[in-house]
């Protein structure tokens, strides 16, 4: 094939090379049938195990830094008091809240669970599959909606 000279020819060349490689990228859809150890069923016979899967951050638990500026809900409670004169104790219970401000670390609970429907990409010429993302909402959401 002659050396490409424009964008269209570059795309054509890349497509021809991908086909010539034997197994171009292939998208598959599957269902998580086990979370630990991870197993994804793609059809009646094909089940991919953890060793065959490469997980993106979209389908794993991960931590992220976030900057927040919030207040806790108002509750009635007291706080311990350290006082060298009286020896300390507990302050009288009162209704109040507390600020939550600054850069904080949060854990995003995004690991795959049984029943998740996912899209996978086969790594070229390989027996490995990249789990790209869910294609249906996470059925295991348990957090409190505020």
C-alpha positions in Angstrom: 0.0 0.0 0.0 1.5 3.4 -0.9 2.4 5.9 1.8 -0.8 7.8 2.8 -0.9 11.5 2.2 -4.1 12.7 3.8 -6.4 11.9 6.7 -8.8 9.8 4.6 -6.0 7.6 3.4 -4.6 7.3 6.9 -8.0 6.0 8.2 -8.3 3.6 5.2 -4.7 2.3 5.9 -5.5 1.8 9.6 -8.7 -0.1 8.8 -6.9 -2.3 6.4 -4.2 -3.0 8.9 -6.8 -3.8 11.6 -8.5 -6.3 9.4 -5.2 -7.8 8.3 -4.3 -8.3 12.0 -6.8 -11.1 12.0 -9.0 -10.1 14.9 -9.9 -6.4 15.1 -11.4 -4.9 18.2 -14.7 -6.7 18.9 -17.4 -5.3 21.3 -19.3 -7.8 23.3 -22.1 -7.6 25.9 -22.3 -9.7 29.0 -23.8 -10.2 32.4 -21.9 -10.5 35.7 -22.7 -13.9 37.1 -20.2 -13.8 40.0 -18.5 -10.8 41.7 -15.8 -12.6 43.6 -14.2 -14.2 41.8 -15.4 -12.1 38.9 -17.1 -13.9 36.1 -18.9 -12.5 33.1 -21.2 -14.5 30.9 -21.3 -13.4 27.2 -23.4 -16.1 25.8 -24.7 -19.6 26.8 -21.2 -21.1 26.6 -18.7 -18.2 27.0 -17.8 -17.2 30.5 -14.9 -14.9 31.1 -13.0 -15.2 34.3 -11.0 -12.6 36.3 -7.7 -13.7 34.7 -9.1 -12.8 31.2 -10.5 -9.4 32.2 -9.0 -5.9 32.4 -11.2 -3.6 34.4 -11.5 0.1 33.8 -12.1 2.6 36.6 -15.8 2.7 35.5 -16.3 -0.8 37.0 -14.1 -0.7 40.1 -14.2 0.9 43.5 -11.8 3.8 43.7 -10.9 6.9 45.7 -11.1 10.5 44.6 -10.3 13.8 46.2 -13.1 16.3 46.2 -13.4 19.9 47.6 -16.5 20.3 49.7 -18.3 23.1 51.6 -21.2 21.6 53.5 -22.9 21.5 56.9 -23.9 18.4 58.8 -27.6 18.1 59.6 -28.7 19.7 62.9 -28.7 17.3 65.8 -28.8 17.5 69.5 -25.6 16.5 71.2 -22.8 17.7 73.5 -19.0 17.5 73.2 -16.3 16.5 75.7 -14.7 19.4 77.4 -11.1 19.5 78.5 -10.7 22.1 81.3 -7.7 22.2 83.7 -9.7 24.2 86.2 -12.9 22.0 86.5 -11.3 18.7 85.3 -13.4 18.6 82.1 -16.7 16.8 81.4 -19.3 17.0 78.7 -20.9 20.2 77.4 -24.7 20.6 77.7 -26.6 19.0 74.8 -27.7 21.6 72.3 -29.0 21.7 68.7 -26.2 22.5 66.3 -24.4 21.4 63.2 -20.8 21.3 62.0 -19.0 22.5 58.9 -17.4 20.0 56.5 -15.0 22.0 54.3 -11.9 21.6 52.3 -10.3 18.8 50.3 -11.6 15.4 51.4 -11.1 11.8 50.2 -14.2 9.9 49.1 -14.5 6.3 48.1 -16.6 5.6 45.0 -18.3 2.2 45.3 -18.5 1.2 41.7 -17.3 -2.4 41.6 -19.3 -4.9 39.5 -22.0 -6.9 41.2 -24.0 -9.9 40.1 -26.6 -8.8 37.5 -24.7 -5.9 36.0 -24.9 -5.8 32.2 -21.5 -4.7 30.8 -19.8 -3.9 27.5 -16.5 -5.5 26.8 -13.8 -5.0 24.1 -11.7 -7.9 23.0 -8.0 -7.0 23.0 -6.7 -7.5 19.5 -5.6 -11.1 18.8 -6.0 -11.9 22.5 -7.9 -13.8 25.0 -8.2 -10.7 27.2 -11.2 -8.5 27.4 -11.4 -4.9 28.7 -14.6 -4.3 30.7 -15.5 -0.8 29.5 -18.6 0.1 31.5 -22.1 -0.9 32.6 -24.9 -0.5 30.1 -27.7 -0.6 32.7 -27.9 1.2 36.0 -26.1 -0.5 38.9 -28.8 -2.7 40.6 -26.9 -2.6 44.0 -27.1 1.1 44.8 -27.5 1.3 48.5 -26.5 4.8 49.4 -28.9 7.4 50.9 -30.2 10.0 48.5 -30.1 13.4 49.9 
